[in-house]
Amino acid sequence: MASTIEEIERAIKQAVSTGFRGRLLERGLARSMIWKNGKLPEGAPNFAERLSYDLLSYGYSLLSLGLRLTELRGNSDIARLAFEKSAIAISEVVNNGRKDDPEKGFHTVLAGSAYHLGRFSAKAFSLITHSFQNANLSRIERLLSLLLLRRFGDLESEISEWQLSGMGEDTSLEEKLEADIDNARQGQEERTSSGAQAVEIPVVDLAVTDNYYSAIFEFLFALESGNAALLENSISRIETSLQVCSELSLLPQWWILRITKYLLRDLWDASFHCIIPVTPDHPQAQEWLQMRWLFIASLLKRNKAEIDLWPSQMEGARRAVNDWDDLVVSLPTSAGKTRIAELCILRCLAIGKRVLFITPLRALSAQTEVSLRKTFLPLGKSVSSLYGSIGTSNFEQDMIRSQDIVVGTPEKLDFALRNNPSLIDDVGLVVLDEGHMIGLNEREISYEVQIQRLLKRQDADQRRIVCLSAILPDSDQLDDFVGWLRRDKDGDALRSNWRPTDLRFGEIVWQRDRAQINFTIGEAQPFIPDYIQHTVPPIGRRTTPFPRDKKELTLATAWKLAKDKHTVLIYCPERRSVNSFARDIIDLHNRGALESVLSVPINKLELAIVLGEEWLGESNPIVECLKIGVAVHHGALPTPFRKEMEKLLRDGVLKVTVSSPTLAQGLNLSATAVIVFSLTRNRNSIDVAEFKNVIGRAGRAFVDTHGLVLYPIFDRHEWFRAQWRQLVEDTNARNMESGLALLVNELIVRMANSVGNTAIDTLLEYVLNNAGGWNFPAITGEEQDQSEIQKASWNKHIVSLDTALLSMLGSEDIPTEEIPEALDRLLESSLWQRRLNRYEQTNEGMKNLFDTVLSQRAKHIWERTTAEQRRGYFLAGVGLETGLKLDAISEQANALLVNANAFLLAGDHQQVIATTKQLAELVFNIEPFVPRNLPEGWRDILDLWLSGDVISEHEFADINESLMFIEDALIYRLPWGLEAIKVRAQANGDDIGDGLTIDDYETDLLVPAIESGTLNRSAALLMQAGFNSRKAAIRAVETTNASFINSRQLKDWLHSEQVFNLAITFNWPTPETSNLWWEFVSEFEPSSESVWKPSVAELPVQWMDSYEPQYGQLVKLSNAREEATLVLASNGETIGELRSRLKLQEKGIYLAKVHQDTSLLDVTYWGTGTKPFAVEQQ
């Protein structure tokens, strides 16, 4: 048997190697995927009878080796690998195994503990959760389970109940032993093989249990107080009991104690207390110490206590406190990037600066806001998201200036900063979520240029950058990307392949009248035959058997998984498929082919249904899907409804989700199983980076130990299977070339093909001396259809290039001859420069060619514009052609914009609407303000929208098309166009009439009205503040005759007696939106009672007769008894009581220690509530 470190490590490496014992682990995993209640489905592959025995033997042997290696302080990574494989082996016996196995509870606890020691705490949590309620567990097994489940409140209650029962006290144990001996003598009990009398074992077990309870209590006290000495006391207690159990051969207790000993140490080593530095030498050391403490304490007191960091987060947590360490964090989906960002935010707030959190989607901004509010509101920090289009209202500018944490899209924040760079002067951290969004499309190029502008600000060295991504590359592209964002500082990106859950891949293959599900587990390929069979819905509803095609096979699979209590996410690469799914789901439900999967009372969905019916209509398939427990999600849904649906998804209320490509762009939706409906978009295969981002949503941390990624194949089996496996096995990451470089390359390639020469000198000559070089270069022999496609692409690229150039240069009056030098200065150390320097090593002259293209195009822009024009284009965020078109309509557009705002101020709503239609007719003819779809009756939609009508109450040819027009054209593009008109007029000093400029007029009213869909200024402001029902917002304002026009007046109105009296009727603003109102009020201005703050008191204490307290000794307060608040020692023993019974607050921490006058306790309460030391009335 291995005994030295080297021997143990060698044994572990051999045991975890591929193929060990005939691929034992793979066979165990394969069986667990397909069996149920310990039985294999009929027709499935067979497995050896001894497989369970072999897995348990292997698992416990590895567990012992890992513990022994840890004890000898060997290689911790090898020990954790042993723990992980041990957990897998044991758990695959209990997963879907026999429910009546009497040892199942014990094996589950040991497997969960092994997972935890392997630093897979989420897997441990998931494994224990699934069997905890029905498990056959001893007291100490149950206590260890509660620790793994982070149910610290339940732990303390059970320990207190045990302590008060007196079952573990010496006198009780003596009495029990004497009684049992008397009974044994009468029954003439024999001795056990260990030499101890059988009658003694129950008493020893109670003593061990009592000591275990005290040890766990002391450990909880250590986590609460941050006192490492209490940890040592706890482990010492475990070691004492461990020795006793070893001597008496109490094997189950010995296993639990042995694993607990190492688990407590490992958990402490991974805790926030140990990992997050305290920085005592920093100027803001005290502020950081307090913020750090509040962060740790508030997470500890969540319903599921959060106390430790995952392996993927530890280095990031340590580096988070370095104020100048720009982090590039590349972790798989769900591997904990947000927690690293939270720690960086915490540090920034502690040093007195604010935070910008940039997300690529408005939907993701809303999700991020919710997540950050949960963490930072208890710390007294404000969090807000900018929801509107590109422009920023006065209300939003106030928000950017004043909120501690501001969340928004790149476009929203970029527009604000172009027009007022000082808005972020006191921002110390910019978080770039999904920071890999660098590439060739215009949005990606703009993002790259925006980041470069941030890095080139004069105060850039006072601001930290943290980039989060799940799919960064491995090559020199990563080196350049990291060097760019880190500004060449020493240090690397934070990278890890660690995931909290595993992924399992499978195919659902339809053959004749049934589907088989095939899994791939290493070389093993288990399958479940007859997983889905043809069924015919009830007579008269449908005659065609279900499923009849790939979409119905996808739905049949989703419903089968949901029936097995899995959550399911169906991914559709094309958004149009999502609405189609909604219609088909309702049709199949009405025909009896699909049942409702709603597992909660429908009133849990009330707010989402109310908003869905308001925005989409009562009979809309997406709302109908919601009523049967299905979320149909895409980015074009009305924002208020989408946010409420996402809240239901976060809460786990909806079991099946159908999602669009929004999912691939970082939206945080996850499920046990992801079904990939299609692998193509517009007949092209989806990008492997998108695929990897999507499948990363399979497997929910703290819910699943593994996630399923499934692909339905209805026909052409071999062809589709080959496409699927190619994507699954593709290890390539995202291409991270500079989007600006890719753009210029596209133009150069077209030029080269046109002149028929790829020589750099020839192309340089073409760029420098061809007067028509910016016209679309024709290629001899190119087919007309292809030429038209290429021409559209060329023009699109030119627009993107112009926008980028004006974004970099347009804010300053740069002479034409200084353009090359200015570009060199602005692009110094940029991603553009770094990538071109790479290529220059193998293609001499290439960088000069690319630089020349930039400078020549910039000179072309300069030749056609003035400095004032360019500044207007810069402020509007548009390119040359768009800017020139805005110039052309400026006189008419300026007048219309001024008049529309004047009409709005005067309350002439008909004139506002008429003038806005005229503005829209101008703007909608200019890219990029042209709507994606322009319904035939768009003017009527605009009329209804601005009138505040409920859109769903009117008849439209296609309600979805109308809503997409509102979301895209009215909420996004028209406001952008109007803001562009305004800032262009400001930059050019346009004469509006009588020598007045546009700044002499009120022009800030129309855009919020269009974004909100109401001409009532107060209602628009109420919606901007986050109230999600347009109908109810208008009614709330109208019924109170409100006229607030800024955030201060809004707050006064919200706090008014009139509003309060109406709200408490729970019938206002409308009966169906009363709950929504209360939710909004609580989130808009959280009660001071929700913020953690300290309260201090000196409390008289009465000590137990024989107890002698020590000055400074840590104690705990407990209300376990009804008479008075108890004072407990660190091991949970009652050592005194207060003179009265306090109303102890559950959502806070009481830190108590003995005063110098030992008749008193010094107590500091940290938490919510206003009266933490109030006395209960007797």
ABEGO torsion letter per residue (X at the ends): XBABAAAAAAAAAAAABBGBGGGAAAAAAAAAAABBGGBBBBGBBBBBAAAAAAAAAAAAAAAAAAAAAAAAGBBAAAAAAAAAAAAAAAAAAABGBBAABAAAAAAAAAAAAAAAAAGBAAAAAAAAAAAAAABBBBAAAAAAAAAAAGBAAAAAAAAAAAAAAGAABAAAAAAAAAAAAAAAAAAGBBBBAAGBBAAAAAAAAAAAAAAAAAAAAAAAAAAAAGBAAAAAAAAAAAAAAAAAAAAAGBAAAAAAAAAAAAAAAAAAAABAAAABBAGAABAAAAAAAAAAAAAAAAAAABABBBABBBAAAAAAAAAAABAABBBBBBBBBGAGAAAAAAAAAAAAAAAGBBBBBBBABAAAAAAAAAAAAAAAAAAGBBBBBBABBABBBAAAAAAAAABABBBBBAAAAAAAAAABAAAAAABABBBBBGAABBEABAAAAAAAAAAAAAAABAAAAABBBBBBBABBBABAAAAAAAAAAAGGBBEBBBBBABBABBBBBBBBBBBGABBBBBBBBEABBBBBBGABBBBBBBBGABABBOBABAAAAAAAAAAAAAAAGBBBBBBBABAAAAAAAAAAAAAAAAAGABBBABABBAAAAAAAAAAAAAAAEAABAAAAAAAAGBBBBBAABBAAAAAAAAAAAAAGABABBBBBAAAAAGBBBBBABBBBABABBGGBBBBAAAAAAAAAABEBBGABABBBBBBBBABGAAAAAAAAAAAAABABBBBABBAAAAAAAAAAAAAAAAAGBABAAAAAAAAAABAAAABBBBBBGBBAAAAAAAAAAAAAAAAAAAAAAAAAAAABBBBAAAAAAAAAAAABGBAAAAAAAAAAAABBGAAAAAAAAAAAAAAAAAAABBAAAAAAAAAAGBBAAAAAAAAAAAAAAAAAAAAAAAAAAAGBAAAAAAAAAAAAAAAAABOAABBABBBAAAAAAAAAAAAGBBAAABBBABAAAAAAAAAAAAAAAAAAAAAAAAAAAAAAGBBAEGGBBAAABBAAAAAAAAAAGBABAAAAAAAAAGBABAAAAAAAAAAAGBABABAAAAAAAAABAAAAAAAAAGAOABAAAAAAAAAAAAAABBBAAABBBBBBBBBBBBBBAABBBBBGBBBBBBAABAABBBBBBAAGBBAEBBABBBBBBABBBBBBBBBABAABBBBBBBEBEABAABBBBX
